[in-house]
Amino acid sequence: MAKRVLITGGSGLVGSRLTELLQQKGYQICHLGRTARELPVKTYSWDLARNTFDPDAFTHTDFIIHLAGAGVADQRWTPSRKKEILDSRVLSTRLLAKALVDVPNNVQAVACASAVGYYGFAPGAEWFTEESGPGTDFLADVTRAWEDEVQKIAQPVSRLRIGIILSKHGGALPQLMRPVKWGVGAPLASGQQYMSWIHIDDLCAMFIHALEHRLTGAYNAVGPNPVTNRQMTHAIARELKRPLWLPAVPAFILKAMLGEMANMVVFGNRVSNEKIVKTGFTYQFATLESALHLLLAGK
C-alpha cells in the first residue's frame, strides 16, 4: 500500500509542487487546511482559532510535511500583520504537536518548514551554519518561536530553514524579474547583500529526502552557491537578454516604500548547505545559471 503524506499549507507555492512530485513518486497525498474538500486533493480541516482538527487526518498517515504560515512578503508589516505572521506559525505547529499526541497514529517522521531568517540579517559575507545563533530582528524572533514549537513534536522531526525560493509560479523570482524585463532593473541598496537561493524542485526534493531518511534537527534548505543581490540581478538580465543601466535603488527609498519589511531586501545572509549535503542530498540545480535558464526559458 502506498505511504500517505499529510501536508499542511498544501495549496501554497511549495505545497502544490510537493504534492505533484510526491504523487509522481507513488505517495498518497492529503492536505490539512481551513476548509475540508475532496478535490483536487483530499483535504481535512483544522481551525487554529478554535484549536480543533479532524482526527481522521492523522490516523492513517505515515509522514507529515508542515508548511502552514502566512506569507512574510505578501503585505506590509503592520502590527496586525506581524501578529498574523507569528500566530499562523506558532499556533499551527502547536496544534499539530497536540494532534500527534491526542490521536493514535503511525507517523514515522515529520518535516517542518522554517526559514534562514532565523539567523537574522548580516551586511557582510559571514557564513551561517545550523550552529549559528539566532538574530534579533522580527523575522528571527518569529522563526525562533516557530522552531521552539516544532521541537515539541514527539515524532522524529526535521526543520528545514528555507532560503529564497526560485519558482516561475511565485515567490521572489517574478518580483526580481519584472523590472528587469521592463528595462528598469537595478540592484537593490548596496547590491552586496547575499541571497541564499534554492530552486523549488530542489527544495521539494529536500523535504522528501528529510522524510525518507528520517532526518532530525535543523538543516539549511539553500543551494550550494549563494550570490549577492547584484550578481542575482545581472544573472536574470543575462538570461532575459535585457540591459541594466539604472543605478542601484537606494536603501532609503526601499525603506520608505516597504517600511520594516525592507530589511528583507536591503540586508541578506550567506547560508551554508554543507550539513544537508553530508546526508547524501544531491542538487538538480547546483548553480544559479542552471536554475534561471530553466525557469526563465521563453520569458
N, C-alpha and C positions, 0 to 999 in steps of 0.2 A: 504494500500500500504506500502511496506517495506521502512523503513527510509534509506536514502542514505548517506554514509560516503565517503568523499573525503580524500585520503591520499597522502601527498607529501612525496617523498622518499619511495614510497610503495614497491619498488623492493629490498630494503635492508633487513638486518637481521631482524630488528624489524617489518618493514612494511610487509614483507612476512608472518610472523607469525600472525600479527594483521589481515591481510586480511583473513587468514584461520579461525581464531576464530570469527571474526565478521560475516563471511558468515555462520558459524555454528549457530550463534545466530539469523540468518534471516535478517541481514542487506544487502542492496545492496551496493557493493563496486566499487569505481573507483579510479584511480590514477591520479596524476599530475606529469609529468616528462618531460624529454628533448625531447622525441620522442612520437608522437601520435601513438597508435595502438589499435587494438580491442581485441587481445588475448595475454596472458591468462586472463587479466583483462582490461576492457576498460580504456585506458589511454589518457588523454588530455595533450596537450603540453604547456609549458611555456619556455621563454628564458630570463634568468636573465641579460645577457649582453645587450639585446635589450629592456629590461623592458616590455616585451609583454607576453600575456597569452590568452588562449582560453576561452572566457567568458562562453561558454556552460558548463564548469566545475563547475560553481558556481550557475547556475540558478535554478537547482532543487536539490541542496544539503542541507541536514539537519544538518550534523555535519562535522567538518574538524579535521583531525589529521595531524599535521605539523612535519615531521621528517627530512626534507631535510637538508643536510650538509655533507661536505667532512669528511671522517674518520680521526680522530686525530692521530691514531696509525698506519695508513696504510703506511706512508712514513716518512723518516727523515725530520725534521723541517728546511728545507732551507727557506730563505726569501720568495721565490715564493710560497712554500707550505703553509707557515704561512698565507700569504695573501689569498690563496685559502680557507683555513680553516675558516678564518674570513668572507670573502666575501660570501661564499656559505651560511652562516647562516644569516648574516645581510641583504644581498640583497634579498634572497628568502623570508624572513619574511616581509621585506618592500614591496615587490611586492604582497605578499598575503594580507597585510593590504590594499593596494591600490585597489586590485581586489574586496575586500569586500565592498569598498565604491563605486567603479565605476559601479559594476554590481548589478542590483536588485536581491535580494536573500532572502531566508528564513532560513539562517544558524542560528541555535539555540545555538550552543556552539562550541568552538574551544579548542583543547588540543594540546599544543606545547611542543616538546622536549626541554629540557635544560640539564644541567649536574651539578653534585656535584663539578665539577671543579670550579664552581662559588666561593666556599669558599677558594680556594687555597689549598696548601699542609701544613700539620702540622705533625711534628715528634712525637708528644705525643698522649695521649688518650683523648684529649679535644673533647667534643661532639659539633657538629654543628647542629643548627636548622635553620628553614627558616628565623628566625630573625637575624641570624649571618650575619655580614658584608662580603663583597666580599674580595677575596685575591688580590694579587698584581702581580702575575706571568702571563705569556702569556695566559694560558687557562682561568684564572679568568677574564682577560681583554676581551677575546673573549666572554665568557658567559655573562658577564655584558652587553656588546654591543648588543648581541643577545637578551637578555631579555628586553633591552630598546626598541627594535623594536616590540617585542611581545606585550608590554603594549600599543602600539598604535593601536592595533586591536580593532575595535569598539564593536564587539560581546563579550559575556561572554567568557573569556579565562583563561585557567589554564596553568601553567608552571610546567612541571614535571622534576625535577632535577635528572637525571638518574645516578645511580652508575655503578658498574662493572657488566655487563650483563653476566650471565652464560647460555650458549646455546651449544648444541652439534654441531651446524652448523656454528659457527663463534664466533666472539667476543674474550674475554680473555681466556676462558676455554681451547680451543685446544692448545693455546700457553703455558699455565701453565701446561697442561697435558703431552705435548710431551716429555720434558726432563725427567720427572718422569717415563714415560713409557719406555724410552730408558735406564733407570738406571743411569741417570746423573742429577737427580733433586736435587735442593737445594733451601733454602730460598734466597731471594734477599736482598742485603745490610744488614741492621740490622735485618731484619725479623720482627721487631716490628711495622712497619708501618701498619696502618689499611686499610682494603679493605672492602668498603661498597658495598656489592654484592646484586644482585637480580636475581632470576630465570626469564628467558624470558617470561614464561607464566604468572607469577605474574605481570611483567611489562606491558604486553599487557592487562591483566585484569584491571590494574590500569588506563590505558588510557580509556578503556571502561567505567569504574566507573566514571572517571572525566567527561566524556561526559554525561552519563545518569543522573548524579546528578548535572550537570551544575556547577561544581566547578570553582572557580575563585581564582587567586593568585598563589603563589608558593607552591609546595609540593615536599618533598624529595621522589624520587622513588627508595627506597632501601629496603632491607629486615630488619627484626627485630633484627638481630644479626650480626653486623659487626665483622670480625675476623682479626687477624694480618696476614701478609704475611706468617709467619712461620706456623701458625695454618692452613691456607689455603693449603699450600704445603703438610703438614703432612696429612690433611684430604684427599687430592687427592691420596697420596701414599697409605693410608689405603684402599681406595676404589678400587684402581688398584692392591692392594696386591704387591706393589713394595717397596724395601728398600730405605731409604735415608741415604747415608753415606758420601756425599760430604759436605765440609764446605760451609757456606753462600757465595754467589758471592759478592765480594767487590763492594762498590758503585763506586769506580774509574773505574773499568772495565766496568760497565754498562754505565757510562758516556762517556767512550771512544768509546763504541760500538754505543750508541744511541744519543749522543750529548744532547742537551737541553731536548729532549723527555724522557730521563732517569728519570727526575723528577717524571714522572707518576708512576714509579715502586720503585724508591728509597724512595719517600715520599708517604703519603697517607692522608686520612681524615676519621674520625669516625662520621658518619652522622645519625641523629635521624629520625625515621619514625613515631614518635608519632602523628604528625599533620594529616597525611593521615589515620591513624588508627581511629582517633576520628571522621572521616566522615563515618565510618561504613565499611571501606575496610577490607577484611579478606584475608589472605595468604593461598595459596595451599602448598607453600614450606617455612615454617617458620624457618627451621634450615638448615644449610649448608649441614649436613649429608643427609637429605631427598632430597635436590636438587641434590647433587652429585650422590646419589645412583641411581636415575632415569637416569640422564644424562650420567653416565659412565657405565651403565649396559652393559656387554658384550664387553667392551673395552679391 
